[in-house]
Amino acid sequence: MRKPPLPMVNRLPITKARINLGQLAKRAHVKGEYFILEKDGIPVIGIMDADEFEDYLELKDPRVKRQMEKSNQDIRAGRTRPAQELLAELRQQKQRSPIKPSKKA
């Protein structure tokens, strides 16, 4: 029986990653590649597929797993809304009740 090939791990400077971020995200998601981004030759951050990252977080901390399960239940039950909608609501609330300056003693 053949073992599946190991995922490709790529190292590159953050400046180059910034220019090609969309392409890196696609390769991480579609091809399962990993990217280690370096600043001045020092590894500082990694890029991987979000599903795999969630799996990693679940293994690391059971509380994260419970939080993600609850979030997925909320999504399935329709108890979510787009972030833009929430931000618009918060902006409207801020405009209706501006913060009053505090009085100095």
MOCORUR-V488241 format. One record per run of one state. SS is the DSSP state (H for helix, E for strand, - for the rest). FROM is the first residue (numbers start at 1). LEN is the number of residues. If there is no record, write none. Layout:
ss=SS from=FROM len=LEN
ss=SS from=FROM len=LEN
This chain:
ss=- from=1 len=8
ss=E from=9 len=5
ss=H from=14 len=6
ss=- from=20 len=1
ss=H from=21 len=11
ss=- from=32 len=2
ss=E from=34 len=6
ss=- from=40 len=2
ss=E from=42 len=6
ss=- from=48 len=2
ss=H from=50 len=11
ss=- from=61 len=1
ss=H from=62 len=15
ss=- from=77 len=6
ss=H from=83 len=14
ss=- from=97 len=9
